[in-house]
């Protein structure tokens, strides 16, 4: 851990790199804007609709930045990861007619003028770059998930003075959760989606992170250890009642997707078969039995047990899997669902050098910078947005529009 010594006081502190999954946030904000603004199936072709949405989306992002900005942690450094066209994984699931199955079920609403939405989104990115000093990452054929992954890998290997907070509702990114028991450097994930029953949003961490956070600082008569990073996280949880800490196992996320696939991305199960005239597949229940039988706990132990998969599948599924090469199938599944730059195409993996440059040459948001949409958008084409119709940020309000504040100060 980064450590500075002043007499008998040891101060442990790190900078915060706030990493946004931009497209994920954009689509969710757009859906909420339609839902609550009374615009229904608007095409977002009118300037009034676009301006109102951008004002609202700007509020969403600024509210997120403000959550992770306090006196203990200072101002975060912000890196925004964006999707590019023609994601490379589409080539891994090609049909006979040349179309791709990958994320096929995610067709965009044809009633929306997406060109207008994307143009406005680009405008907002430029505003955040110019006014707040945010950094934007984009690489041809890469998805935002790939860039978030490489950012996390870069920080953990080359920037010991940083921690990473990923902001996204995408469950795939939780496989990137990391906590170093020795240095206490971490990568955690904040989910922007409000849970319907508890009205809370989850901050996903590993069990080791929670154990460290719950562990009291050691204090005696002669020596005091001050961990400002730990106090920074505690302060966020204490001042934001709608955030709950939730423990997740990143290895479980990867393995479950390798075996069971991912219906949201149209990724198939690792093995599908016909039995008694019905099509079956590796279900979550069968997957659990297989990994328990082979004592598979992570990707490393999976690779060590590939040779034993046919026997385990036969015992669990009651069918002999002679029609599949599990070595080939495991690699294919990993490339579709696992976030590891070693599995990315070379031209995308090499973008790590650009990310390294971005982190090293960008600065945190300056102290005293206004995080109000009316100030950030001042002088732009969006400053005259109808603020009454621009719904206050959904990252701060739940679906019932409950008001939430940070400390005693309203966020807007």
N, C-alpha and C positions, 0 to 999 in steps of 0.2 A: 504494500500500500504506500502511496505517496505520503511521506512523513517529514514534518518540519519540527525541529526541537528548539524550544525557548526555555532555558534553565531546566527545571524538572518537569515541564509540561510537554507532552507529545501530542501534536495536533495532526490528525489524519483527515485529509480532504481531497476531493476530486472535482473536476469540472463535469458538467452534465451535457451530453450530446443528445438533443431531442431529435428523433428521427421520425418523420411523418410519411405514412403510406398515403400519398396524395389522392390517388384515384379512389381508394377505399373511402376516404373521408368525403370526397367530392360527391360520389353517388349517394351516400347516405344522407348528406346534407340536402341534396337535390330532392330526394324522396320526402324528407321531412318538410321541405319548403312547399312542395306540392300539397302535402297532406294538411298542413296547418294554415296555409295562406289563402285557401279557398280557390286556388287556381286550377285544381283538378288536372285534366289532361292538357294543360297548356303546352304549346309547341316551343315556348321560350324563344320565339323569334322576335317578339316585340321588345323594344329597348326597356320598357318599364318592367317586364318580367325578368329579363336578364339582370338589370341593375338591382332589383329587389333580391334576387337570389345571391348575387355576388356580395351584396352587403351582408346578408345573413351568413353566407359561407365564411366571409372574412371574420365575422363575429365568432363563429365556431372555432376557427383556427387560433385566433387571438386568445380566446378563453382557455384553450388547451395550453398555450404557452404560459399564460398567467398562472395556471395551476402549478406548474413546475418552476415558478419564479418566486423566490422568497429571500429574506435576508441571510439565511443560513447557507443556501446553495448559490446565491447570486443569480445572475441571469443565464439561462441556458444558451448553448450554441445550437442553432437550428439547421438541420439538413433535411431537405424535402426530396423524396424519391418518387419518380414518375414512371408510369408504364410507357413503352414505345409500341409502335405498330408491329404486327407480324411476330408475335412472341415465338422464340425458338422452340418451345415445347410443342407447338402445333404440328411440327414436322414429325413428332414421335408417334402421333396417333392419326395417321392418314388413311382415309377410306379408299376403296377402289376407284371412286370417281374423282379423287384428288382433294376432296374436302377433309377438314380435320375434325375429329371428335372432341379435341381438347377445349374445354369450356364452351362447348357447342350450345349448352342450355342457357347461356347468358346473353342471348340476343337483346339488344337495347330497344327501348320503347320507340317504335317507328313514328310515333306522334311528336317526338321531340326533335328539334333542330339541333342535332349534336354538334354540328360545325360551329354554331353560334355559342353553345355552351363551352366547347373546348377553347374557342378564341377568348372568351371571357376568363376562363380558367388560366390561360397563359398570361393574360393581362394581370391577374391577381398575383401570379408567380413573380412577374417582373416588379410589381409594386412591393412585394415582400423582400425581394432582393435589394431593391433600391432604398426602401424606407427602414427596413429592419436588419438588413445585412444577412438575410437567410441565404443558404447555399442550395442550389437545385442540381440534382443528379439525374441524368438520363443517358441511356446507352442504346444504340440500335439493336432491336430484337430482344432486349432484356425486359423482364417484368420488374415492377417496383420491388417485389419480394426478393429478386436476385440482388438488387442494389442494396436493400436493407441488410441482407445476409452478408454481403461483402463489406459493408460498413461495420457491422458488428465484428467480423473476423479481423478487419484492419485495426480497429480500436484495441481489441484484446491482444493483438500481437505487437503493435507498434506504438500505442498511446496509453501507457500505464497510468497517466494522470487524468484519464477520462472514464466515466461510466456512461452506459447507453440506456436511454429510455425510448422504446419503440411505441409509437402511437398508431394503433390500427385495431379494427374489429375482426381482422382476418385471423382465424384460428391457426392457419399454417405457420404464421410468424412466431407462435409460442414455442416452436421447436428450437428457437434461437435463445431461449432463456439460458443464462449462464451465471454462475457464481464461483469465484475462486476462493477456496477456503483459506488460503494463505495470505493473499493480498487483499481480499474482500472486494475486488473489482467485479462489477456485475453488468448484466444486460437483462432488463425487465421489460414487460409489455403492458401498456395501458389500453384497455378496451373501452372505446367510446360509446358502446351500446348500453342503454339502461335496461336492467333486468326487470321484467314486468312485476314480479312479486315483491322483491326487496327494494325496488326503486334505487338500486345502487349500480355502480360501475366497478369492474374488477381491475385491480393492478396485479397482474400475474407474475409470480416469482417461483423460484425453486425452494424446496424445503430447507436447504442449507442457508438460503438467504433469510428466510423467516426465523430460523434458529439464531442467526447472527443478530438480526434486528431485535429479537426478544431478549438477547443476552445483555445484562447490565454492564456498563463500562466499569472497568476495574479502578477502584480509587482506594488509596491508603494514605497514611500520614506523610509519606515522603515522595510519592509519585502519583501523578494524575494523567490518565489517558483520555484525550478529548477526540471523539470521532465525529467530526462535523457532518460527514456524509451520512452516517446513521441518523443523526439528529435532523438532517435535512429531510430524509424520507419520513421520519416520525412526524415532523411538522406538517408535511403534506397530508398525511392521514388524519392528523388531529384537527386540521383546519378545514378539511373537506369531508364532511360526514357522509357524502354520497359515494365515496371511494372505499372499497373493501379489499383487503389483501387476500389473494387466493393462490394456493399452492398448486402448481402444475408440474408434471414430469415431462420434459421435452422429448426424452427418448420414447415415451409411450405414444406421443403424437406422431413421430416419424414411423415407428413400427406399425401402428394401427393403419396408417395410410398406405404403407407398403403392402400389407397383407389384404386389407379390405377395400383399398381404393378410396376415391373421394367423389361422391355423387355430385357435389357442387361444381367440381371441375371436370366432370365426366371422365374420371380416371377409373378404369375397371379394377376388379379384384385381381389379386395375383394369380388366382386359379378359379376358373369357372368350368362346370362340367354338367353332364346330363345324367340323371339317375331316376329310374322308374318313369321315364318319359318327361321329366321335369328338369328345367335348368336350375342349377344351384351354384353357389359360389362360397368363398371363404367369408363367413359372417363374423361380426365381432365376437360372438360366443365361441366359434370354432378357432378363431385367431388366438383367443386367450388360452385355449387348451393346447394349441400347438406350441406357443412360446413357453408355456409352463412345462410342457413335456421335454422341451429341448433346453430349458433354462436360458432362453434368449431375453436379454435385458436392454440391449442397445444394438446399433448397426454393426459394431465390431463383433459381437457374439452371434449376430445373424449370419454374417459372412463366414464365420468359423463353423456354422452349422448348416450351410446350404446343402451339403452332401446328405444330411439327415432329413431334409425337408420331405422328400417323397414318402419315406416311411411314416413320418408323423402325420402327413396329410392323409395317407391311406388309413391309418388307425382312427383319425378323427372323422373323416368324411366317408369312410367305409367304401372307398373306391380306389383303384390303383391308378395313380397319375402318370401313366406311361407316355402321354401325349404332350408333355411339356418339359422344356429344359429350364430348371429352376435357377441355374446360374445366370442364364440370359434374362429370365423373367425378373429376378431380383434387381439386376442392374437397370433394366428398363423402368421398373417401378420407382427405384431410387431417383432416377433422372427426372421422373415426372413429379415426385412429391417431396424429395429431400432438398433442403436448402444448404448446399455445400459447394463452394466455388470450384472444388476439384471435379465436380460433375458438370460444370457449365462449359459451353463452347469456349475455346481459347480466346476469341476476340472479346467475349464478355468478361471472362475472368481477368483479362488484362486491364479492365477498367478500374481495378483496385488501385492502380497507380494514380489515376485521376482522383479517386476518393481520398487517398492519402494526401494529395496536394490540397484538396478542398478543406480537409480537417486542419491541416497545418497552417493554411493561409487565411482562414476565416476567423471571425471574432464573435464572442457572445453578443447578444442584444444589449445595447448600451443601457446602463442604469438611467432611469428617469424617462426612458422612451415610452410614450403613450401607447398602450395596448387597447385603445378604443377604436372601433371601426371608423367613427366619424373623423378621427384624426389621421389614421393610416390612409384612408381613401380621399382625404382632402386634396382638392386640386386635380382629381382624376375624373374620368368619365362616369364614375359610379358614386360620386359624392352627393348627387341629388336624388339618390334612391329614396323611394317612399318608405321611410323608416318605420311607419306604423304597420306596413304590410310585411316588412322584413322581420321574420320571426326571430326572437331572441334565441341565442345559440342552444341547440339541442344537447351539446356536450355539458351544458350547465343546468338545463331544465329537462325534467323527465317528460314522459308523454302526457302527463296531466298538467304540464306547465307549472310545476312547483318551483318557487324561487329559492335559489341557493346562493349563499355568499361565502366568500373566503374571509375568515375572521369576522370582523365587524364591518368590513367594507364590501359594498356590492361590486360585482364584477363589471357591470356596465353602468 
